[in-house]
């Protein structure tokens, strides 16, 4: 479908479609060639290609018009030849029937494209509901994120991220729901809803973590009661707390997720790894993952990714070397530690490494503190957004 959209853009000039030019040039070319070939080699019947071409790139009415013009042109050109060299009735039937079939094919294609565009609109709305748009400078943080669905037409999957400011600081959540499809999307939406509430009201990050674990269990129980195969679904996630009064450290709770990277002018270092089990599997260990308080300098950016990044493979099957590539990038230019530039660098690197073939949904999210809190006082006193 992405190819179809690019094709339509190429066939437009100043917002107006010029797709009709292609079948028109083909029509004129066939007529000129027919008049310039020998009598024994008539090609006027090739005019059946004109409505066929129109069916592939034009609308239904344009295709029908070219079908009619092709029949009329065929009759006119064929009558201009002496009787013994005329193509005859059989070719006339071919051109007429080809025009009818081309018109029907165009109608089917246009209807299918409208259906797919409608589905994509629904998917885009769903994506914006789950991954709500965030200002690039918000809640005292500067951030950038990119989400690439493995299914390019669906545009939505189980990866999720969000920022929630509140009276107890700003919380960040990045995660990846096991599995694909609408079940993964529903799970991500459920976890984000709980995070937005708990992240605002709860003072302790461990309580937010407990609320997320309970929400995962409740959601899984509900979907299982409906007879759906979500009984064993889980999600990896990283929960991060930024305190307003502690500007040189952050709190981290890691539910079996890829460890965050602290990226700055001095290089790359790995934060605590996923020493806890994923959300929904806490009963296996009898508790939640530990809370880590880790130093974070003012010029360091936290880089969080899902396994679509770290498990991206090239043709020989080698994984994408995230830490090495990021370290090389910021060593060459420390400004690449800025969230926007860092996210673009990782995104381009993953696509280049995998040759654009993503085996899993891919999320890249980078966040760092702003030099000074911006506009936080009004936000802290309001209800959660």
C-alpha positions in Angstrom: 0.0 0.0 0.0 2.9 2.3 0.6 4.0 1.7 -2.9 0.5 2.6 -4.2 0.7 5.9 -2.3 4.1 6.8 -3.7 2.8 5.9 -7.2 -0.2 8.2 -6.9 2.1 11.0 -5.7 4.3 10.6 -8.7 1.3 10.9 -11.0 0.2 14.2 -9.6 1.3 17.7 -10.6 0.2 20.6 -8.3 -2.3 18.4 -6.6 -4.0 17.3 -9.9 -3.8 13.8 -11.3 -2.0 13.2 -14.6 -2.4 9.5 -14.6 -4.6 9.7 -17.7 -1.5 10.9 -19.7 0.0 7.4 -19.7 -2.8 5.6 -21.4 -3.3 8.5 -23.7 0.3 8.4 -24.9 0.0 4.6 -25.3 -3.1 5.1 -27.5 -1.5 7.7 -29.7 1.7 5.5 -30.0 -0.3 2.4 -31.1 -2.2 4.4 -33.7 0.9 6.0 -35.1 2.7 2.6 -35.2 -0.2 1.0 -36.9 -0.2 3.5 -39.7 3.6 3.2 -40.1 3.8 -0.6 -40.4 3.4 -2.8 -43.4 -0.1 -4.1 -44.3 0.8 -7.7 -43.2 1.7 -6.5 -39.6 -1.3 -4.7 -38.1 -1.0 -3.8 -34.5 -4.2 -1.8 -33.9 -5.6 -4.7 -31.8 -2.9 -3.8 -29.3 -5.1 -0.9 -28.4 -6.7 -3.3 -25.9 -3.7 -2.4 -23.7 -4.9 1.1 -23.2 -7.9 0.4 -21.0 -5.9 -2.2 -19.2 -3.2 0.4 -18.4 -5.9 2.9 -17.3 -7.4 0.3 -15.0 -4.1 0.0 -13.1 -3.5 3.7 -12.5 -6.8 5.7 -13.2 -10.2 5.9 -11.7 -13.3 3.9 -12.9 -14.8 6.7 -15.0 -11.4 7.5 -16.7 -10.9 3.8 -17.4 -14.4 3.5 -18.9 -13.8 6.6 -21.0 -10.5 5.1 -22.4 -12.4 1.8 -23.1 -14.9 3.7 -25.2 -12.3 5.8 -26.9 -10.3 2.6 -27.7 -13.3 1.0 -29.4 -14.1 4.1 -31.4 -10.4 4.5 -32.4 -10.1 0.9 -33.4 -13.1 1.2 -35.7 -11.9 4.4 -37.2 -8.3 3.2 -37.8 -9.3 -0.2 -39.1 -11.8 1.3 -41.6 -9.0 3.5 -43.0 -7.2 0.4 -44.3 -8.2 -1.5 -47.5 -10.7 -4.4 -47.0 -8.1 -7.1 -47.4 -5.9 -5.7 -44.6 -8.6 -5.0 -42.0 -8.1 -6.6 -38.5 -11.7 -7.7 -38.5 -14.5 -8.5 -36.1 -12.5 -10.9 -33.9 -10.1 -8.1 -32.9 -13.0 -5.7 -32.4 -14.6 -8.1 -29.9 -11.3 -8.4 -28.2 -10.9 -4.6 -27.8 -14.5 -4.2 -26.6 -14.4 -7.1 -24.2 -11.0 -5.9 -22.9 -12.5 -2.5 -22.2 -15.4 -4.0 -20.2 -13.1 -6.2 -18.2 -10.6 -3.3 -17.6 -13.5 -1.1 -16.3 -14.6 -3.9 -13.9 -11.0 -4.4 -12.8 -10.6 -0.7 -12.1 -13.8 -0.7 -10.0 -12.5 -3.6 -7.9 -9.1 -2.0 -7.5 -10.5 1.4 -6.4 -12.9 -0.2 -4.0 -10.1 -2.3 -2.4 -7.8 0.8 -2.1 -10.6 2.6 -0.3 -11.0 -0.3 2.1 -7.3 -0.5 2.8 -7.1 3.3 3.3 -10.0 3.1 5.7 -8.3 0.3 7.6 -5.1 2.3 7.7 -7.0 5.3 9.1 -8.4 3.2 11.8 -4.9 1.8 12.6 -3.5 5.3 12.7 -6.3 6.5 15.0 -5.6 3.4 17.2 -1.8 4.2 17.2 -2.4 7.8 18.2 -4.7 6.7 21.0 -2.2 4.1 22.4 0.9 6.2 21.6 -0.5 9.7 22.3 1.4 12.6 20.7 3.7 14.3 23.1 5.4 17.7 22.9 9.1 17.4 22.3 9.8 19.5 25.4 7.4 18.5 28.2 7.4 18.0 31.9 10.9 19.2 32.3 12.2 16.6 29.7 13.3 16.7 26.1 12.5 13.6 24.3 12.1 12.0 20.8 10.7 8.7 19.8 10.0 6.6 16.7 7.9 3.5 16.3 8.2 1.2 13.3 5.7 -1.6 12.9 6.9 -4.8 11.4 3.6 -4.8 9.4 3.9 -1.6 7.5 0.3 -1.6 6.5 -1.0 -2.1 10.1 1.2 0.6 11.6 0.4 -0.6 15.1 1.6 -3.3 17.4 2.6 -4.1 21.0 5.4 -1.6 21.6 4.5 1.4 23.8 6.0 4.4 25.5 4.7 7.5 27.4 5.6 10.3 29.7 3.4 11.2 32.7 4.2 14.3 34.8 2.7 14.6 38.3 3.2 16.1 41.7 5.8 13.5 42.6 8.0 13.9 39.5 7.9 12.8 35.9 7.6 9.1 35.1 8.6 7.5 31.8 7.4 4.0 30.6 8.7 2.1 27.6 7.6 -1.5 27.0 7.0 -4.3 24.6 4.0 -6.7 24.8 4.6 -10.3 23.9 2.9 -11.3 20.7 1.3 -9.4 17.9 -2.1 -8.3 16.7 -5.0 -6.6 18.4 -4.5 -8.6 21.6 -1.0 -7.0 22.0 -2.5 -3.5 21.2 -5.2 -4.0 23.8 -2.7 -5.0 26.4 -0.5 -2.0 25.7 -3.5 0.3 26.0 -4.4 -1.2 29.3 -0.9 -0.8 30.7 -0.6 2.8 29.5 -4.0 3.7 31.0 -2.8 2.4 34.4 0.6 4.1 34.1 -1.1 7.5 33.3 -3.2 7.2 36.5 -0.7 5.7 38.9 2.2 7.7 37.5 0.4 10.9 38.4 -1.0 10.0 41.8 1.4 7.5 43.4 4.4 8.9 45.3 6.6 5.8 45.2 7.8 4.4 41.9 7.5 0.9 43.4 3.8 1.4 43.9 3.5 2.4 40.2 5.3 -0.8 39.3 3.0 -2.8 41.5 -0.1 -1.2 39.9 1.3 -2.1 36.4 1.8 -5.8 37.5 -1.7 -6.0 38.9 -3.2 -4.4 35.8 -1.4 -7.0 33.6 -2.8 -9.9 35.7 -6.3 -8.4 35.6 -6.2 -7.8 31.9 -4.9 -11.3 31.2 -7.6 -12.8 33.5 -10.3 -10.8 31.7 -9.3 -11.8 28.2 -8.9 -15.5 29.2 -12.5 -15.4 30.6 -13.6 -14.2 27.2 -12.1 -17.4 25.7 -9.2 -15.7 24.0 -5.7 -17.1 24.0 -4.1 -14.4 26.2 -3.6 -16.6 29.3 0.2 -16.5 29.0 0.7 -13.0 27.6 3.3 -10.8 29.3 5.1 -7.6 28.7 8.7 -6.4 29.2 9.0 -2.8 30.4 11.3 -0.1 31.9 9.8 2.3 34.4 11.9 5.5 35.1 11.3 8.2 37.6 12.7 11.7 37.3 12.5 13.7 40.6 12.3 17.4 40.5 14.6 17.8 43.6 17.1 15.2 42.5 18.6 16.3 39.2 21.7 14.0 39.1 20.0 10.6 39.4 16.9 8.7 38.3 15.0 5.7 39.6 14.7 2.6 37.4 12.5 -0.5 37.6 13.2 -3.0 34.9 10.7 -5.7 34.1 12.9 -7.9 32.0 13.4 -5.3 29.3 16.4 -4.3 27.3 18.7 -2.3 29.6 18.6 1.5 29.0 21.7 3.2 27.8 23.0 6.5 29.2 24.5 8.3 26.2 26.7 11.4 26.6 29.9 13.2 25.6 31.9 10.7 27.6 30.5 7.7 25.8 27.8 5.1 26.5 27.1 3.1 29.6 24.5 0.5 30.4 22.0 1.0 33.2 20.8 -1.9 35.3 19.6 -4.7 33.2 16.3 -6.6 33.3 17.0 -8.3 36.6 13.2 -8.7 37.1 10.7 -10.8 35.3 8.3 -9.3 32.8 4.9 -7.9 33.7 2.5 -10.6 34.3 5.1 -13.1 35.6 5.7 -11.7 39.0 4.2 -14.8 40.7 7.2 -16.8 39.4 9.6 -14.9 41.6 7.2 -13.8 44.4 7.9 -10.1 44.0 8.5 -7.1 41.9 11.9 -6.2 40.3 14.1 -4.1 42.6 14.2 -0.3 42.3 17.6 1.1 41.3 18.8 4.6 41.9 21.4 5.4 39.3 23.4 8.5 38.5 22.5 10.5 35.4 24.5 13.5 34.4 22.8 16.6 33.1 24.4 16.1 29.6 23.4 12.4 29.4 20.5 11.1 27.4 18.6 7.9 28.3 18.2 5.7 25.2 15.5 3.0 25.5 14.7 0.5 22.7 12.6 -2.6 22.2 14.1 -5.9 21.0 13.2 -5.0 17.4 16.4 -2.9 17.6 18.7 -5.3 19.4 17.5 -8.4 17.5 17.6 -6.8 14.0 19.7 -9.0 11.8 21.7 -8.4 8.7 22.0 -11.0 5.8 24.7 -13.1 7.6 22.4 -13.2 10.7 24.4 -10.8 12.9 22.5 -8.7 15.5 22.6 -4.9 15.3 25.4 -3.7 17.6 23.5 -0.9 19.3 25.9 0.1 22.0 28.9 0.0 19.7 27.2 2.0 17.0 25.9 4.7 19.4 29.3 5.0 21.1 31.0 5.5 17.8 28.4 8.1 16.8 28.7 10.3 19.9 32.5 9.9 20.0 32.7 11.4 16.6 30.2 14.2 17.4 28.9 14.7 21.0 25.9 16.6 19.7 24.5 13.3 18.4 23.5 12.6 22.0 20.6 15.0 21.6 17.4 12.9 21.7 16.2 13.8 18.2 19.5 13.1 16.5 20.1 10.0 18.6 16.7 8.5 17.7 17.2 9.2 14.0 20.7 7.7 14.1 19.5 4.4 15.7 16.5 4.2 13.4 18.6 4.7 10.3 21.2 2.3 11.5 18.6 -0.5 12.2 17.0 -0.1 8.8 20.4 -0.1 7.1 21.6 -3.1 9.1 18.4 -5.1 8.3 18.0 -3.8 4.8 14.5 -2.5 5.8 13.3 -6.0 6.7 12.0 -5.7 10.3 11.2 -9.0 11.9 9.5 -7.3 14.9 8.0 -4.0 15.9 10.7 -1.5 16.6 10.7 1.4 19.1 13.5 3.9 19.8 12.9 6.4 22.6 15.4 8.9 24.0 14.9 11.3 26.8 16.9 13.7 28.9 16.4 16.6 31.4 16.0 20.1 30.1 18.5 22.5 31.6 15.7 24.1 33.7 12.2 22.9 34.4 9.8 24.5 31.8 6.2 25.1 32.7 5.9 22.5 35.3 4.1 24.3 38.1 0.7 24.5 36.4 0.9 20.9 35.2 1.6 19.4 38.6 -1.6 20.8 40.1 -4.0 19.4 37.5 -5.5 16.0 36.9 -3.5 13.5 34.8 -3.5 13.9 31.1 
